[in-house]
Amino acid sequence: MYVRPIFLRGETTRGQELAVRFPDGSQRYILANAAPLPEVAGARRAVVVFQDITERRLADELESGPASVAAASSGRAVTMAVIAG
C-alpha cells in the first residue's frame, strides 16, 4: 500500500502519481502527498492528501502524443482542430 513506507520508515512523499482502476473499469489518475505526524500514545499517524489529476494528465498525454489540439475562441464559438504531427 502507498502509505506503508510513511509508517514503517517515517518518510515524506510528495507528488507521487498513481493510476487507480475502479470496479466498473474506469481509471483515474491521483497525485498523492504524505507525511508522518508525531506519535501520540504509541500510535503512528500520518497525513495523506490525494488530488484527482485525471483531466490534467489526459491533456498532457494529448499534447505529447502524435496529435495535438488547437483551439481558438471568437466571441461565443470555440473552434477546435486536431493537428497530426
JOLINLIN-V783952 format. One record per backbone hydrogen bond with DSSP energy under -0.5 kcal/mol. NH is the residue of the N-H (numbers start at 1). CO is the residue of the C=O. Records with the same first field share a line. If there is no record, write none. Layout:
# JOLINLIN-V783952
NH=CO + CO
This chain:
# JOLINLIN-V783952
4=1
7=3
8=4
9=5
10=6
11=5
13=34
16=32
17=15
18=30
20=18 + 28
21=19
22=26
25=22
28=20
30=18
31=51
32=16 + 30
33=49
34=13
35=47
37=45
40=43
43=40
45=37
47=35
49=33
51=31
53=29 + 51
54=29
57=53
58=54
59=55
60=56
61=57
62=58
63=59
64=60
65=61
68=83
70=81
72=79
74=77
76=74
77=74
79=72
81=70
83=68 + 81
84=82
85=66
